[in-house]
């Protein structure tokens, strides 16, 4: 409890005064030494550099997440993926993922250890169990892998790539799937519950993996992070000065800084006064480092050439 008390006194700081409505999907770019994330509702893509400068790029529609690519960034927009060049500000549609007729939007995005891109879909605000989880291969082909999802979240992989973690926030637990790296598929028949609903405050939102294989999970509505051992044991609970942490990622030169996006969406005025950091990007130092973010291995060159 001594370490936890120290964190409550001064171990959490504000890395970016962003006042996001719904900050999400933080990812650290080692090459640029910068943090990228999105404000889904603004909508906008944002970047924090090592000098503390925040750059904001307005987006043409809901922007639900960001991952690194070899030649830019891939964004999860309302219904499909887009390519973005932060150096030149160029934006182009990459491929549709779901038809607009389904009335879903994309949510949660990440890359597995082999560079395949994974993205979820949901009815906005989790209003129906109509979502899915898709895998996007290097040739930009899309495959639906999981269905009947309310709010896809907590997508990450163990350091060896042999386990995929995933949560439907509508259910409240986090699942662990044996993952076949060669085929790029989770084994649904052998899935286990990492933590059950109610095992920690709030509901599971975005997650990150540290180098020891522990899952760090943002607990939206619970005002904390939890560090979860691969066997499901809750190792630590870290209180935060906001009630709606949404996701986390490791960054900094040594990957020991844990960045945490947060939201102010639907908070009443009295809570906004009390939670001065709501919507900002928070940070803390972790004893165990994270892992470099996986990059999408697929080609986006055709989009770049079209925009040249």
Phi and psi restraints in degrees (value plus and minus 20) as a CYANA .aco file:
   2 UNK   PHI     -82.8   -42.8
   2 UNK   PSI     -64.9   -24.9
   3 UNK   PHI     -83.9   -43.9
   3 UNK   PSI     -59.1   -19.1
   4 UNK   PHI     -84.7   -44.7
   4 UNK   PSI     -61.5   -21.5
   5 UNK   PHI     -83.0   -43.0
   5 UNK   PSI     -59.2   -19.2
   6 UNK   PHI     -83.3   -43.3
   6 UNK   PSI     -59.5   -19.5
   7 UNK   PHI     -84.2   -44.2
   7 UNK   PSI     -57.3   -17.3
   8 UNK   PHI     -88.9   -48.9
   8 UNK   PSI     -51.4   -11.4
   9 UNK   PHI     -95.2   -55.2
   9 UNK   PSI     -62.2   -22.2
  10 UNK   PHI    -182.9  -142.9
  10 UNK   PSI     -11.4    28.6
  11 UNK   PHI    -101.5   -61.5
  11 UNK   PSI     -33.6     6.4
  12 UNK   PHI    -124.6   -84.6
  12 UNK   PSI     109.6   149.6
  13 UNK   PHI    -153.2  -113.2
  13 UNK   PSI     145.5   185.5
  14 UNK   PHI    -109.6   -69.6
  14 UNK   PSI      95.3   135.3
  15 UNK   PHI    -104.3   -64.3
  15 UNK   PSI     -52.3   -12.3
  16 UNK   PHI    -166.7  -126.7
  16 UNK   PSI      99.5   139.5
  17 UNK   PHI     -99.0   -59.0
  17 UNK   PSI      70.9   110.9
  18 UNK   PHI    -127.9   -87.9
  18 UNK   PSI     -46.6    -6.6
  19 UNK   PHI      30.9    70.9
  19 UNK   PSI      22.7    62.7
  20 UNK   PHI     -88.7   -48.7
  20 UNK   PSI     123.0   163.0
  21 UNK   PHI     -87.9   -47.9
  21 UNK   PSI     -67.8   -27.8
  22 UNK   PHI    -163.2  -123.2
  22 UNK   PSI      57.3    97.3
  23 UNK   PHI     -87.7   -47.7
  23 UNK   PSI     120.0   160.0
  24 UNK   PHI    -178.7  -138.7
  24 UNK   PSI     147.1   187.1
  25 UNK   PHI      38.1    78.1
  25 UNK   PSI      31.3    71.3
  26 UNK   PHI     -90.3   -50.3
  26 UNK   PSI     121.9   161.9
  27 UNK   PHI    -167.1  -127.1
  27 UNK   PSI     114.5   154.5
  28 UNK   PHI    -116.4   -76.4
  28 UNK   PSI     107.9   147.9
  29 UNK   PHI    -118.7   -78.7
  29 UNK   PSI      90.9   130.9
  30 UNK   PHI     -85.8   -45.8
  30 UNK   PSI     -55.6   -15.6
  31 UNK   PHI     -85.3   -45.3
  31 UNK   PSI     -63.2   -23.2
  32 UNK   PHI    -109.8   -69.8
  32 UNK   PSI     -31.3     8.7
  33 UNK   PHI      30.4    70.4
  33 UNK   PSI      36.5    76.5
  34 UNK   PHI    -167.9  -127.9
  34 UNK   PSI     133.4   173.4
  35 UNK   PHI    -122.4   -82.4
  35 UNK   PSI     109.6   149.6
  36 UNK   PHI    -129.6   -89.6
  36 UNK   PSI     127.2   167.2
  37 UNK   PHI    -180.1  -140.1
  37 UNK   PSI     156.9   196.9
  38 UNK   PHI    -146.7  -106.7
  38 UNK   PSI     135.0   175.0
  39 UNK   PHI    -130.0   -90.0
  39 UNK   PSI      84.4   124.4
  40 UNK   PHI     -76.7   -36.7
  40 UNK   PSI     -62.6   -22.6
  41 UNK   PHI    -102.1   -62.1
  41 UNK   PSI     -43.0    -3.0
  42 UNK   PHI     -74.5   -34.5
  42 UNK   PSI     -68.1   -28.1
  43 UNK   PHI    -105.9   -65.9
  43 UNK   PSI     130.7   170.7
  44 UNK   PHI    -180.4  -140.4
  44 UNK   PSI     132.8   172.8
  45 UNK   PHI    -122.6   -82.6
  45 UNK   PSI     119.4   159.4
  46 UNK   PHI    -149.7  -109.7
  46 UNK   PSI     135.1   175.1
  47 UNK   PHI    -157.9  -117.9
  47 UNK   PSI     118.1   158.1
  48 UNK   PHI    -136.4   -96.4
  48 UNK   PSI     102.1   142.1
  49 UNK   PHI    -118.6   -78.6
  49 UNK   PSI     156.9   196.9
  50 UNK   PHI     -89.2   -49.2
  50 UNK   PSI     -37.1     2.9
  51 UNK   PHI    -102.6   -62.6
  51 UNK   PSI     -25.1    14.9
  52 UNK   PHI      68.7   108.7
  52 UNK   PSI     -10.6    29.4
  53 UNK   PHI    -102.9   -62.9
  53 UNK   PSI     112.2   152.2
  54 UNK   PHI    -121.5   -81.5
  54 UNK   PSI     104.6   144.6
  55 UNK   PHI    -129.2   -89.2
  55 UNK   PSI     115.6   155.6
  56 UNK   PHI    -144.6  -104.6
  56 UNK   PSI     108.6   148.6
  57 UNK   PHI    -134.9   -94.9
  57 UNK   PSI      92.6   132.6
  58 UNK   PHI     -81.8   -41.8
  58 UNK   PSI     123.5   163.5
  59 UNK   PHI    -132.2   -92.2
  59 UNK   PSI     134.0   174.0
  60 UNK   PHI     -96.2   -56.2
  60 UNK   PSI     -31.5     8.5
  61 UNK   PHI    -177.8  -137.8
  61 UNK   PSI     157.5   197.5
  62 UNK   PHI     -67.0   -27.0
  62 UNK   PSI     113.2   153.2
  63 UNK   PHI    -143.2  -103.2
  63 UNK   PSI      88.3   128.3
  64 UNK   PHI    -116.5   -76.5
  64 UNK   PSI     -31.2     8.8
  65 UNK   PHI     158.3   198.3
  65 UNK   PSI     148.7   188.7
  66 UNK   PHI    -164.9  -124.9
  66 UNK   PSI     119.4   159.4
  67 UNK   PHI    -151.6  -111.6
  67 UNK   PSI     141.3   181.3
  68 UNK   PHI    -101.6   -61.6
  68 UNK   PSI     125.5   165.5
  69 UNK   PHI    -145.0  -105.0
  69 UNK   PSI     151.5   191.5
  70 UNK   PHI     -87.9   -47.9
  70 UNK   PSI     -47.2    -7.2
  71 UNK   PHI    -149.5  -109.5
  71 UNK   PSI      15.8    55.8
  72 UNK   PHI     127.7   167.7
  72 UNK   PSI    -165.2  -125.2
  73 UNK   PHI    -147.8  -107.8
  73 UNK   PSI     131.8   171.8
  74 UNK   PHI    -131.9   -91.9
  74 UNK   PSI     109.5   149.5
  75 UNK   PHI    -130.9   -90.9
  75 UNK   PSI     120.7   160.7
  76 UNK   PHI    -110.7   -70.7
  76 UNK   PSI      90.3   130.3
  77 UNK   PHI    -113.6   -73.6
  77 UNK   PSI    -183.9  -143.9
  78 UNK   PHI     -80.1   -40.1
  78 UNK   PSI     -70.4   -30.4
  79 UNK   PHI    -139.2   -99.2
  79 UNK   PSI     -29.4    10.6
  80 UNK   PHI    -176.9  -136.9
  80 UNK   PSI    -195.1  -155.1
  81 UNK   PHI    -119.4   -79.4
  81 UNK   PSI     129.7   169.7
  82 UNK   PHI    -154.2  -114.2
  82 UNK   PSI     136.7   176.7
  83 UNK   PHI    -125.2   -85.2
  83 UNK   PSI     120.4   160.4
  84 UNK   PHI    -156.6  -116.6
  84 UNK   PSI     116.8   156.8
  85 UNK   PHI    -126.2   -86.2
  85 UNK   PSI      83.5   123.5
  86 UNK   PHI     -87.6   -47.6
  86 UNK   PSI     -42.9    -2.9
  87 UNK   PHI     -91.2   -51.2
  87 UNK   PSI     -61.9   -21.9
  88 UNK   PHI    -128.4   -88.4
  88 UNK   PSI     -25.4    14.6
  89 UNK   PHI      52.2    92.2
  89 UNK   PSI      -0.9    39.1
  90 UNK   PHI    -104.5   -64.5
  90 UNK   PSI     121.5   161.5
  91 UNK   PHI    -154.2  -114.2
  91 UNK   PSI     115.3   155.3
  92 UNK   PHI    -172.1  -132.1
  92 UNK   PSI     124.8   164.8
  93 UNK   PHI     -86.9   -46.9
  93 UNK   PSI     116.6   156.6
  94 UNK   PHI    -120.3   -80.3
  94 UNK   PSI     -75.1   -35.1
  95 UNK   PHI    -186.8  -146.8
  95 UNK   PSI     128.4   168.4
  96 UNK   PHI     -94.8   -54.8
  96 UNK   PSI     128.6   168.6
  97 UNK   PHI    -131.1   -91.1
  97 UNK   PSI     -67.2   -27.2
  98 UNK   PHI    -150.2  -110.2
  98 UNK   PSI     131.0   171.0
  99 UNK   PHI     -90.2   -50.2
  99 UNK   PSI     122.8   162.8
 100 UNK   PHI     -82.2   -42.2
 100 UNK   PSI     -41.7    -1.7
 101 UNK   PHI     -85.0   -45.0
 101 UNK   PSI     -40.9    -0.9
 102 UNK   PHI     -97.0   -57.0
 102 UNK   PSI     -32.9     7.1
 103 UNK   PHI      42.0    82.0
 103 UNK   PSI       4.1    44.1
 104 UNK   PHI    -116.2   -76.2
 104 UNK   PSI     151.4   191.4
 105 UNK   PHI    -152.7  -112.7
 105 UNK   PSI     140.3   180.3
 106 UNK   PHI     -96.3   -56.3
 106 UNK   PSI     133.2   173.2
 107 UNK   PHI    -181.4  -141.4
 107 UNK   PSI     113.3   153.3
 108 UNK   PHI      55.5    95.5
 108 UNK   PSI     105.3   145.3
 109 UNK   PHI    -168.2  -128.2
 109 UNK   PSI     124.8   164.8
 110 UNK   PHI    -189.7  -149.7
 110 UNK   PSI     149.3   189.3
 111 UNK   PHI    -140.9  -100.9
 111 UNK   PSI     119.4   159.4
 112 UNK   PHI     -99.8   -59.8
 112 UNK   PSI     159.7   199.7
 113 UNK   PHI     -85.5   -45.5
 113 UNK   PSI     -37.6     2.4
 114 UNK   PHI    -121.3   -81.3
 114 UNK   PSI     -10.6    29.4
 115 UNK   PHI      64.3   104.3
 115 UNK   PSI      -8.5    31.5
 116 UNK   PHI     -99.0   -59.0
 116 UNK   PSI     122.9   162.9
 117 UNK   PHI    -115.9   -75.9
 117 UNK   PSI     117.8   157.8
 118 UNK   PHI    -143.9  -103.9
 118 UNK   PSI     116.0   156.0
 119 UNK   PHI    -165.4  -125.4
 119 UNK   PSI     121.8   161.8
 120 UNK   PHI    -124.9   -84.9
 120 UNK   PSI     147.1   187.1
 121 UNK   PHI    -154.0  -114.0
 121 UNK   PSI     138.8   178.8
 122 UNK   PHI    -181.0  -141.0
 122 UNK   PSI     138.0   178.0
 123 UNK   PHI     -93.0   -53.0
 123 UNK   PSI     114.8   154.8
 124 UNK   PHI     -75.8   -35.8
 124 UNK   PSI     118.9   158.9
 125 UNK   PHI      44.9    84.9
 125 UNK   PSI      -3.2    36.8
 126 UNK   PHI      45.1    85.1
 126 UNK   PSI      16.7    56.7
 127 UNK   PHI     -98.3   -58.3
 127 UNK   PSI     -31.6     8.4
 128 UNK   PHI    -179.1  -139.1
 128 UNK   PSI     137.5   177.5
 129 UNK   PHI    -109.9   -69.9
 129 UNK   PSI      48.1    88.1
 130 UNK   PHI    -138.5   -98.5
 130 UNK   PSI     -13.8    26.2
 131 UNK   PHI    -106.0   -66.0
 131 UNK   PSI     153.1   193.1
 132 UNK   PHI    -171.7  -131.7
 132 UNK   PSI     149.7   189.7
 133 UNK   PHI    -140.7  -100.7
 133 UNK   PSI     107.8   147.8
 134 UNK   PHI    -135.2   -95.2
 134 UNK   PSI     129.6   169.6
 135 UNK   PHI    -130.7   -90.7
 135 UNK   PSI     110.2   150.2
 136 UNK   PHI    -131.0   -91.0
 136 UNK   PSI      97.7   137.7
 137 UNK   PHI    -105.7   -65.7
 137 UNK   PSI     155.1   195.1
 138 UNK   PHI     -81.0   -41.0
 138 UNK   PSI     -48.1    -8.1
 139 UNK   PHI    -105.7   -65.7
 139 UNK   PSI     -11.4    28.6
 140 UNK   PHI      50.3    90.3
 140 UNK   PSI      -1.7    38.3
 141 UNK   PHI    -101.0   -61.0
 141 UNK   PSI     124.7   164.7
 142 UNK   PHI    -134.3   -94.3
 142 UNK   PSI     119.2   159.2
 143 UNK   PHI    -153.2  -113.2
 143 UNK   PSI     109.0   149.0
 144 UNK   PHI     -99.0   -59.0
 144 UNK   PSI     104.8   144.8
 145 UNK   PHI    -126.3   -86.3
 145 UNK   PSI     -62.5   -22.5
 146 UNK   PHI    -144.9  -104.9
 146 UNK   PSI     128.1   168.1
 147 UNK   PHI    -151.5  -111.5
 147 UNK   PSI     156.8   196.8
 148 UNK   PHI      38.1    78.1
 148 UNK   PSI      30.5    70.5
 149 UNK   PHI    -129.5   -89.5
 149 UNK   PSI     121.6   161.6
 150 UNK   PHI    -110.1   -70.1
 150 UNK   PSI     -76.7   -36.7
 151 UNK   PHI    -158.9  -118.9
 151 UNK   PSI      80.6   120.6
 152 UNK   PHI     -91.5   -51.5
 152 UNK   PSI     114.7   154.7
 153 UNK   PHI    -179.5  -139.5
 153 UNK   PSI     155.6   195.6
 154 UNK   PHI      42.1    82.1
 154 UNK   PSI       7.5    47.5
 155 UNK   PHI     -95.4   -55.4
 155 UNK   PSI      99.1   139.1
 156 UNK   PHI    -184.7  -144.7
 156 UNK   PSI     148.0   188.0
 157 UNK   PHI    -145.9  -105.9
 157 UNK   PSI     128.1   168.1
 158 UNK   PHI     -82.8   -42.8
 158 UNK   PSI     140.2   180.2
 159 UNK   PHI     -75.3   -35.3
 159 UNK   PSI     -54.3   -14.3
 160 UNK   PHI    -107.6   -67.6
 160 UNK   PSI     -20.5    19.5
 161 UNK   PHI      55.3    95.3
 161 UNK   PSI     -13.9    26.1
 162 UNK   PHI    -108.2   -68.2
 162 UNK   PSI     -29.2    10.8
 163 UNK   PHI    -151.7  -111.7
 163 UNK   PSI     113.3   153.3
 164 UNK   PHI    -128.7   -88.7
 164 UNK   PSI     110.3   150.3
 165 UNK   PHI    -124.1   -84.1
 165 UNK   PSI     121.9   161.9
 166 UNK   PHI    -178.9  -138.9
 166 UNK   PSI     126.1   166.1
 167 UNK   PHI    -153.6  -113.6
 167 UNK   PSI     122.7   162.7
 168 UNK   PHI    -120.3   -80.3
 168 UNK   PSI      85.9   125.9
 169 UNK   PHI     -80.0   -40.0
 169 UNK   PSI     -43.6    -3.6
 170 UNK   PHI     -85.2   -45.2
 170 UNK   PSI     -47.9    -7.9
 171 UNK   PHI    -105.1   -65.1
 171 UNK   PSI     -56.7   -16.7
 172 UNK   PHI      79.3   119.3
 172 UNK   PSI     -27.9    12.1
 173 UNK   PHI    -126.9   -86.9
 173 UNK   PSI     155.8   195.8
 174 UNK   PHI    -140.8  -100.8
 174 UNK   PSI     112.6   152.6
 175 UNK   PHI    -120.5   -80.5
 175 UNK   PSI     133.1   173.1
 176 UNK   PHI    -144.3  -104.3
 176 UNK   PSI     102.5   142.5
 177 UNK   PHI    -132.5   -92.5
 177 UNK   PSI     112.1   152.1
 178 UNK   PHI     -78.2   -38.2
 178 UNK   PSI     114.3   154.3
 179 UNK   PHI    -141.2  -101.2
 179 UNK   PSI     104.5   144.5
 180 UNK   PHI    -107.3   -67.3
 180 UNK   PSI      82.1   122.1
 181 UNK   PHI     -84.5   -44.5
 181 UNK   PSI     -55.0   -15.0
 182 UNK   PHI     -87.5   -47.5
 182 UNK   PSI     -62.5   -22.5
 183 UNK   PHI    -109.5   -69.5
 183 UNK   PSI     -38.2     1.8
 184 UNK   PHI      50.1    90.1
 184 UNK   PSI      21.8    61.8
 185 UNK   PHI    -157.1  -117.1
 185 UNK   PSI     117.5   157.5
 186 UNK   PHI    -100.5   -60.5
 186 UNK   PSI     129.3   169.3
 187 UNK   PHI    -112.1   -72.1
 187 UNK   PSI      79.0   119.0
 188 UNK   PHI     -84.9   -44.9
 188 UNK   PSI     -50.7   -10.7
 189 UNK   PHI     -91.1   -51.1
 189 UNK   PSI     -42.7    -2.7
 190 UNK   PHI    -130.3   -90.3
 190 UNK   PSI      -6.1    33.9
 191 UNK   PHI     -84.6   -44.6
 191 UNK   PSI     125.6   165.6
 192 UNK   PHI    -147.3  -107.3
 192 UNK   PSI     143.1   183.1
 193 UNK   PHI    -107.9   -67.9
 193 UNK   PSI      98.2   138.2
 194 UNK   PHI     -91.6   -51.6
 194 UNK   PSI     -76.2   -36.2
 195 UNK   PHI    -154.7  -114.7
 195 UNK   PSI     125.8   165.8
 196 UNK   PHI    -107.9   -67.9
 196 UNK   PSI     142.1   182.1
 197 UNK   PHI     -75.9   -35.9
 197 UNK   PSI     116.1   156.1
 198 UNK   PHI      65.4   105.4
 198 UNK   PSI     -22.2    17.8
 199 UNK   PHI     -91.0   -51.0
 199 UNK   PSI     -40.8    -0.8
 200 UNK   PHI    -162.6  -122.6
 200 UNK   PSI     140.1   180.1
 201 UNK   PHI     -79.1   -39.1
 201 UNK   PSI     128.3   168.3
 202 UNK   PHI      50.6    90.6
 202 UNK   PSI    -177.4  -137.4
 203 UNK   PHI    -142.3  -102.3
 203 UNK   PSI     136.0   176.0
 204 UNK   PHI     -91.4   -51.4
 204 UNK   PSI     111.8   151.8
 205 UNK   PHI    -139.1   -99.1
 205 UNK   PSI    -157.2  -117.2
 206 UNK   PHI     -89.6   -49.6
 206 UNK   PSI     132.4   172.4
 207 UNK   PHI    -150.9  -110.9
 207 UNK   PSI     141.4   181.4
 208 UNK   PHI    -158.7  -118.7
 208 UNK   PSI     134.7   174.7
 209 UNK   PHI    -128.2   -88.2
 209 UNK   PSI     117.2   157.2
 210 UNK   PHI    -116.6   -76.6
 210 UNK   PSI     154.5   194.5
 211 UNK   PHI     -86.1   -46.1
 211 UNK   PSI     -39.3     0.7
 212 UNK   PHI    -106.9   -66.9
 212 UNK   PSI     -21.9    18.1
 213 UNK   PHI      68.1   108.1
 213 UNK   PSI      -8.8    31.2
 214 UNK   PHI    -106.4   -66.4
 214 UNK   PSI     125.6   165.6
 215 UNK   PHI    -114.2   -74.2
 215 UNK   PSI     106.2   146.2
 216 UNK   PHI    -120.6   -80.6
 216 UNK   PSI      99.3   139.3
 217 UNK   PHI    -140.0  -100.0
 217 UNK   PSI     108.5   148.5
 218 UNK   PHI     -99.2   -59.2
 218 UNK   PSI     110.6   150.6
 219 UNK   PHI    -127.0   -87.0
 219 UNK   PSI      73.2   113.2
 220 UNK   PHI     -87.1   -47.1
 220 UNK   PSI     113.6   153.6
 221 UNK   PHI      62.9   102.9
 221 UNK   PSI     -32.0     8.0
 222 UNK   PHI    -126.6   -86.6
 222 UNK   PSI     -29.9    10.1
 223 UNK   PHI      43.7    83.7
 223 UNK   PSI      14.7    54.7
 224 UNK   PHI    -178.2  -138.2
 224 UNK   PSI     148.8   188.8
 225 UNK   PHI    -128.8   -88.8
 225 UNK   PSI     129.8   169.8
 226 UNK   PHI    -145.6  -105.6
 226 UNK   PSI     121.7   161.7
 227 UNK   PHI    -125.0   -85.0
 227 UNK   PSI     102.7   142.7
 228 UNK   PHI    -137.7   -97.7
 228 UNK   PSI     107.8   147.8
 229 UNK   PHI     -90.0   -50.0
 229 UNK   PSI     137.4   177.4
 230 UNK   PHI     -77.8   -37.8
 230 UNK   PSI     -43.1    -3.1
 231 UNK   PHI    -108.9   -68.9
 231 UNK   PSI     -16.6    23.4
 232 UNK   PHI      76.8   116.8
 232 UNK   PSI     -25.4    14.6
 233 UNK   PHI     -90.0   -50.0
 233 UNK   PSI     112.6   152.6
 234 UNK   PHI    -101.8   -61.8
 234 UNK   PSI      91.7   131.7
 235 UNK   PHI    -101.6   -61.6
 235 UNK   PSI     -60.8   -20.8
 236 UNK   PHI    -169.9  -129.9
 236 UNK   PSI     130.2   170.2
 237 UNK   PHI    -143.4  -103.4
 237 UNK   PSI     101.6   141.6
 238 UNK   PHI    -134.0   -94.0
 238 UNK   PSI      86.0   126.0
 239 UNK   PHI     -85.4   -45.4
 239 UNK   PSI     126.6   166.6
 240 UNK   PHI    -142.5  -102.5
 240 UNK   PSI     139.2   179.2
 241 UNK   PHI    -103.2   -63.2
 241 UNK   PSI      -3.7    36.3
 242 UNK   PHI    -156.3  -116.3
 242 UNK   PSI     135.2   175.2
 243 UNK   PHI    -111.1   -71.1
 243 UNK   PSI     -36.3     3.7
 244 UNK   PHI    -143.4  -103.4
 244 UNK   PSI      44.3    84.3
 245 UNK   PHI     -89.2   -49.2
 245 UNK   PSI     121.4   161.4
 246 UNK   PHI    -135.4   -95.4
 246 UNK   PSI     -50.4   -10.4
 247 UNK   PHI    -188.1  -148.1
 247 UNK   PSI     146.7   186.7
 248 UNK   PHI    -168.4  -128.4
 248 UNK   PSI     138.3   178.3
 249 UNK   PHI    -174.8  -134.8
 249 UNK   PSI     134.7   174.7
 250 UNK   PHI    -110.6   -70.6
 250 UNK   PSI     120.9   160.9
 251 UNK   PHI    -175.3  -135.3
 251 UNK   PSI    -182.5  -142.5
 252 UNK   PHI      63.9   103.9
 252 UNK   PSI     146.5   186.5
 253 UNK   PHI     -80.8   -40.8
 253 UNK   PSI     -51.7   -11.7
 254 UNK   PHI    -125.1   -85.1
 254 UNK   PSI     -14.1    25.9
 255 UNK   PHI      38.0    78.0
 255 UNK   PSI       8.8    48.8
 256 UNK   PHI    -121.2   -81.2
 256 UNK   PSI     -23.3    16.7
 257 UNK   PHI    -115.2   -75.2
 257 UNK   PSI     105.3   145.3
 258 UNK   PHI    -119.3   -79.3
 258 UNK   PSI      95.1   135.1
 259 UNK   PHI    -114.3   -74.3
 259 UNK   PSI     119.9   159.9
 260 UNK   PHI    -150.4  -110.4
 260 UNK   PSI      96.5   136.5
 261 UNK   PHI    -102.3   -62.3
 261 UNK   PSI     132.9   172.9
 262 UNK   PHI    -160.1  -120.1
 262 UNK   PSI     150.7   190.7
 263 UNK   PHI    -152.6  -112.6
 263 UNK   PSI     134.6   174.6
 264 UNK   PHI    -139.9   -99.9
 264 UNK   PSI     -12.7    27.3
 265 UNK   PHI     -77.5   -37.5
 265 UNK   PSI     108.1   148.1
 266 UNK   PHI      46.9    86.9
 266 UNK   PSI      -9.5    30.5
 267 UNK   PHI     -98.3   -58.3
 267 UNK   PSI     112.1   152.1
 268 UNK   PHI     -87.2   -47.2
 268 UNK   PSI     141.6   181.6
 269 UNK   PHI     -75.3   -35.3
 269 UNK   PSI     -59.8   -19.8
 270 UNK   PHI     -83.8   -43.8
 270 UNK   PSI     -57.5   -17.5
 271 UNK   PHI     -91.2   -51.2
 271 UNK   PSI     -55.8   -15.8
 272 UNK   PHI     -83.9   -43.9
 272 UNK   PSI     -55.3   -15.3
 273 UNK   PHI     -87.7   -47.7
 273 UNK   PSI     -56.1   -16.1
 274 UNK   PHI     -98.6   -58.6
 274 UNK   PSI     -56.5   -16.5
 275 UNK   PHI    -121.2   -81.2
 275 UNK   PSI      58.0    98.0
 276 UNK   PHI     -83.0   -43.0
 276 UNK   PSI     -44.1    -4.1
 277 UNK   PHI    -114.4   -74.4
 277 UNK   PSI     -17.4    22.6
 278 UNK   PHI     -79.7   -39.7
 278 UNK   PSI     107.9   147.9
 279 UNK   PHI      72.6   112.6
 279 UNK   PSI     -27.4    12.6
 280 UNK   PHI    -109.6   -69.6
 280 UNK   PSI     149.8   189.8
 281 UNK   PHI    -116.9   -76.9
 281 UNK   PSI     100.0   140.0
 282 UNK   PHI    -116.2   -76.2
 282 UNK   PSI     147.3   187.3
 283 UNK   PHI    -170.7  -130.7
 283 UNK   PSI     136.4   176.4
 284 UNK   PHI    -173.1  -133.1
 284 UNK   PSI     138.5   178.5
 285 UNK   PHI    -110.5   -70.5
 285 UNK   PSI     114.6   154.6
 286 UNK   PHI    -129.2   -89.2
 286 UNK   PSI     124.4   164.4
 287 UNK   PHI     -88.6   -48.6
 287 UNK   PSI     -50.3   -10.3
 288 UNK   PHI    -127.6   -87.6
 288 UNK   PSI     114.8   154.8
 289 UNK   PHI     -96.2   -56.2
 289 UNK   PSI     145.9   185.9
 290 UNK   PHI    -112.0   -72.0
 290 UNK   PSI    -183.2  -143.2
 291 UNK   PHI    -139.3   -99.3
 291 UNK   PSI     129.9   169.9
 292 UNK   PHI     -78.5   -38.5
 292 UNK   PSI     121.6   161.6
 293 UNK   PHI     -86.4   -46.4
 293 UNK   PSI     115.3   155.3
 294 UNK   PHI     -91.0   -51.0
 294 UNK   PSI     123.1   163.1
 295 UNK   PHI    -123.4   -83.4
 295 UNK   PSI     128.6   168.6
 296 UNK   PHI     -85.7   -45.7
 296 UNK   PSI     106.1   146.1
 297 UNK   PHI    -107.3   -67.3
 297 UNK   PSI     -24.0    16.0
 298 UNK   PHI     -96.2   -56.2
 298 UNK   PSI     140.4   180.4
 299 UNK   PHI    -103.0   -63.0
 299 UNK   PSI     115.6   155.6
 300 UNK   PHI    -143.3  -103.3
 300 UNK   PSI      -8.6    31.4
 301 UNK   PHI     -80.8   -40.8
 301 UNK   PSI     -56.1   -16.1
 302 UNK   PHI     -83.2   -43.2
 302 UNK   PSI     -54.0   -14.0
 303 UNK   PHI     -89.0   -49.0
 303 UNK   PSI     -63.3   -23.3
 304 UNK   PHI     -82.4   -42.4
 304 UNK   PSI     -60.9   -20.9
 305 UNK   PHI     -85.5   -45.5
 305 UNK   PSI     -57.5   -17.5
 306 UNK   PHI     -85.2   -45.2
 306 UNK   PSI     -51.7   -11.7
 307 UNK   PHI    -109.8   -69.8
 307 UNK   PSI     -27.5    12.5
